[in-house]
Amino acid sequence: MKFVAYLLLYNRIEGSEVLNETINDILTYLKEVEKLYIFNYHKYSQKTLIDILKIYKNIEYVDLPNRGQVANYNDALKHAVKVNADYATVIEKGYFYEDNAYHEIKRMIIQKEIKEDVAVVTPIPVLTCESKNDTKEQSREVKGAKLTGAFININIYKQTDGFYLPYYQTTFDYDYCLTVRQMGYKVILMNNLILRNRNFKMLTKNFLWHHYYGYAREIYDIYYETRNRMYLWDKFKNVDPEYVKIDKKIQSAEIKEMRLFEKKFKEKKEIMKQARLDYRLGKMGKVFEEINF
């Protein structure tokens, strides 16, 4: 059974600390895959990183134009089809598998503890600042999941139209999960196998003697998430109304958290208004390369 991984790089990897972190992250899964493909979307080549990694013979590196998150992930999966992979994982800088999480999921797939009707198997994503205790329930079926770091069944992927490119950024992974579930396949979350993520900025709010903690949300992602979610809700409102109802509650909670913690909530509120307007106008695809205030 052939397992491949794709590391997507959007920023230049430089400085000893970032280089060491990135290499150590890669080593949490490198020995488990037949090939690691590093797709670099930054305008400069990642020469320093590649020079260090050249001792490993199962790494292939290529510079590519950045076509947006959805197309980049889809290109990785199409490449996995081309090289006859059975399972592919797409991962980004700042993510790593804790302990033997990758190995254990791979073992369960090979030994058919995870059945062939499972389209996506995902470790549980946990920020590096958070603790996680094991649960009695080893795994459970879920409606959707982020695909970063997930094991994607390529045989099932080939039966679909791939990821929905008009989203451009975000949302495509939940759309894919909902789609394959409607085809009769499953999406499984492994409760005790962890994918760590250090890509966050913690925010604090002090009120009297109490301290409250939240996480910053990038305004670039807020625009695409707000706009794309409404298209997703339209698409699945009659197919999976329960998911749509849950996701609307999640969005409401996210907005409340932004209102509490974000110093630039006014600007982020405006970009959400723009996203809703663009949805009503039927806009999809790329709108912003980046957003700064």
C-alpha positions in Angstrom: 0.0 0.0 0.0 1.4 3.3 -1.1 1.4 6.4 1.2 2.6 9.8 0.0 2.7 13.2 1.7 2.7 16.8 0.4 4.2 19.7 2.3 2.9 23.0 1.0 5.2 26.0 1.8 3.9 29.6 1.4 6.6 31.4 3.5 10.3 31.4 3.3 11.9 29.0 5.8 14.9 30.8 7.2 16.6 31.3 10.6 17.9 28.4 12.6 14.9 28.1 14.9 12.3 28.0 12.1 14.5 25.6 10.1 15.0 23.2 13.0 11.2 23.3 13.8 10.3 22.6 10.2 12.8 19.7 9.9 11.6 18.2 13.1 8.0 18.5 12.0 8.9 16.7 8.7 10.6 13.9 10.6 7.3 13.0 12.4 6.1 11.4 9.2 9.0 11.3 6.7 10.0 7.7 7.4 6.4 6.5 7.1 5.8 7.7 3.5 7.2 6.3 0.2 7.7 9.9 -1.0 7.4 13.4 0.4 6.7 16.0 -2.2 7.6 19.6 -1.1 5.6 22.1 -3.1 7.0 25.6 -2.6 4.7 28.5 -3.5 7.0 31.2 -2.1 8.6 33.5 -4.7 12.1 32.4 -3.5 13.4 28.9 -3.5 13.8 27.1 -0.2 17.4 26.2 -0.9 18.6 26.2 2.7 15.9 23.8 3.8 16.5 21.5 0.8 20.2 21.4 1.3 19.7 20.1 4.8 17.1 17.5 3.7 19.1 16.2 0.7 20.4 13.3 2.9 16.9 11.8 2.7 16.3 10.0 -0.6 12.5 10.0 -0.5 12.0 13.8 -0.8 11.1 15.6 -4.1 11.0 19.4 -4.3 9.4 21.7 -6.8 8.7 25.4 -7.1 5.1 26.2 -8.2 2.9 29.2 -8.7 0.4 29.8 -5.9 -3.1 29.2 -7.3 -4.9 29.4 -4.0 -5.3 26.9 -1.2 -8.1 24.9 -2.9 -6.3 24.5 -6.2 -3.0 23.8 -4.5 -4.5 21.0 -2.4 -6.4 19.6 -5.4 -3.1 19.6 -7.5 -1.5 17.6 -4.7 -4.3 15.0 -4.8 -4.3 14.8 -8.6 -0.5 14.2 -8.4 -1.2 11.4 -5.9 -3.5 9.8 -8.4 -0.8 10.1 -11.1 1.8 8.3 -8.9 -0.7 5.6 -8.1 -0.8 6.3 -4.3 -3.4 4.7 -2.1 -3.4 7.4 0.6 -2.2 11.0 0.6 -1.7 13.6 3.3 -1.4 17.3 2.6 0.3 19.2 5.4 1.5 22.8 5.9 4.3 24.4 7.8 3.7 24.5 11.5 1.9 21.1 11.7 3.3 17.9 13.0 2.2 14.5 14.2 2.6 13.9 17.9 4.3 10.7 19.1 3.5 7.9 16.6 0.2 9.3 15.3 1.0 9.0 11.6 2.4 5.5 12.1 -0.6 4.3 14.0 -3.2 5.5 11.5 -1.1 3.9 8.7 -0.9 0.7 10.6 -4.7 0.6 11.1 -5.3 1.2 7.4 -2.9 -1.5 6.3 -4.3 -4.0 8.8 -7.9 -3.0 7.7 -8.9 -1.8 11.2 -9.9 1.2 9.2 -12.1 0.0 6.4 -11.9 0.8 2.7 -15.2 2.7 2.9 -13.5 5.5 4.9 -12.8 8.4 2.7 -10.9 10.6 5.2 -9.2 9.6 8.4 -8.0 12.6 10.5 -6.0 12.8 13.7 -7.5 15.2 16.2 -6.0 18.7 15.6 -4.7 20.4 18.8 -2.8 23.6 19.2 0.6 23.3 20.7 -0.5 25.5 23.7 -3.4 23.1 24.5 -3.4 19.9 26.5 -5.3 16.8 25.4 -6.3 13.8 27.5 -7.0 10.4 26.0 -10.7 9.3 25.8 -12.2 5.9 26.0 -13.7 6.3 22.5 -10.7 5.7 20.1 -12.5 7.1 17.0 -15.8 8.4 15.9 -17.6 9.2 12.6 -17.9 13.0 12.0 -19.7 15.0 9.3 -16.6 17.0 8.2 -13.0 17.8 9.0 -10.1 20.0 8.0 -8.0 18.1 5.5 -4.6 19.4 6.6 -2.8 16.4 7.9 -5.7 14.0 7.2 -5.3 10.6 5.4 -7.2 10.9 2.1 -8.3 7.7 0.4 -7.2 8.2 -3.2 -9.5 5.4 -4.6 -12.5 7.3 -3.3 -11.1 10.7 -4.3 -10.9 9.4 -7.9 -14.7 8.9 -7.8 -15.3 12.6 -7.1 -14.8 15.8 -9.1 -12.0 16.7 -6.7 -12.1 19.8 -4.5 -14.5 22.7 -5.5 -12.1 25.2 -7.0 -14.5 28.3 -7.0 -14.0 28.5 -3.2 -10.4 29.5 -3.8 -9.5 29.6 -0.1 -10.9 27.5 2.8 -14.2 25.6 3.0 -13.3 23.0 0.3 -12.5 20.4 2.9 -15.9 20.4 4.5 -17.5 20.4 1.1 -15.5 17.3 0.2 -16.3 15.5 3.4 -20.1 16.2 3.0 -19.9 15.1 -0.6 -18.2 11.8 0.0 -20.6 11.1 2.9 -23.5 11.6 0.6 -21.8 9.0 -1.6 -22.0 6.5 1.2 -18.5 6.8 2.5 -17.3 7.8 6.0 -15.1 10.5 7.6 -13.4 9.3 10.8 -11.8 11.3 13.6 -9.1 9.6 15.7 -9.7 11.0 19.2 -6.4 10.0 20.7 -4.0 10.5 17.8 -2.9 14.1 17.7 -1.9 16.5 14.9 -0.3 19.5 16.5 -0.5 23.0 15.1 1.7 26.0 16.1 0.1 28.4 13.7 -1.8 30.6 16.1 -1.6 33.9 18.0 -3.1 33.8 21.5 -5.2 36.8 22.6 -6.0 37.7 26.2 -8.8 39.7 27.8 -8.7 40.8 31.5 -11.9 41.6 33.4 -11.6 42.3 37.1 -9.6 39.3 38.4 -10.4 37.0 35.6 -8.3 36.2 32.5 -9.9 35.1 29.3 -8.1 33.6 26.3 -8.9 33.4 22.6 -7.1 33.1 19.3 -6.6 35.7 16.5 -8.3 35.1 13.2 -6.6 36.2 10.0 -8.8 38.7 8.1 -7.8 37.1 4.8 -9.4 33.8 6.0 -12.4 35.6 7.5 -13.4 36.9 4.2 -13.3 33.6 2.3 -14.8 31.6 5.2 -17.7 34.0 5.6 -18.4 34.1 1.8 -17.9 30.4 1.1 -19.9 29.2 4.1 -23.0 30.7 2.6 -22.4 28.9 -0.7 -21.8 25.7 1.3 -25.0 26.1 3.3 -27.0 26.6 0.1 -25.5 23.5 -1.4 -26.2 21.2 1.5 -29.2 22.8 3.2 -31.6 20.1 1.9 -29.0 17.3 1.9 -27.6 17.7 5.4 -29.6 20.4 7.3 -28.2 19.2 10.6 -24.7 20.1 9.5 -25.8 23.5 8.3 -27.5 24.3 11.6 -24.4 23.3 13.6 -22.1 25.3 11.3 -24.2 28.4 11.7 -24.0 28.1 15.5 -20.2 27.7 15.2 -19.9 30.8 13.1 -22.0 32.8 15.6 -19.7 31.6 18.4 -16.6 32.6 16.4 -18.0 36.1 15.8 -18.7 36.5 19.5 -15.1 35.5 20.3 -13.8 38.0 17.8 -16.0 40.8 19.3 -14.5 40.0 22.7 -10.9 39.7 21.9 -10.0 41.4 18.6 -8.8 45.0 18.7 -9.6 45.3 15.0 -13.0 43.8 15.2 -14.5 46.8 13.5 -12.4 46.2 10.4 -13.1 42.4 10.5 -16.8 43.1 10.8 -16.5 45.3 7.6 -14.8 42.5 5.7 -17.6 40.1 6.7 -20.1 42.5 5.4 -18.1 42.6 2.1 -18.1 38.8 2.0 -21.9 38.7 2.5 -22.4 41.3 -0.3 -20.1 39.3 -2.7 -22.2 36.2 -1.9 -25.4 38.0 -2.8 -23.7 39.2 -6.0 -22.7 35.6 -6.8 -18.9 36.3 -6.6 -16.6 33.3 -6.2 -13.0 32.5 -6.8 -10.1 34.8 -5.9 -11.1 38.3 -4.8 -8.1 39.3 -2.6 -4.4 38.3 -2.8 -4.1 39.6 0.7 -5.9 42.0 3.0 -4.3 44.5 5.2 -5.6 47.3 7.4 
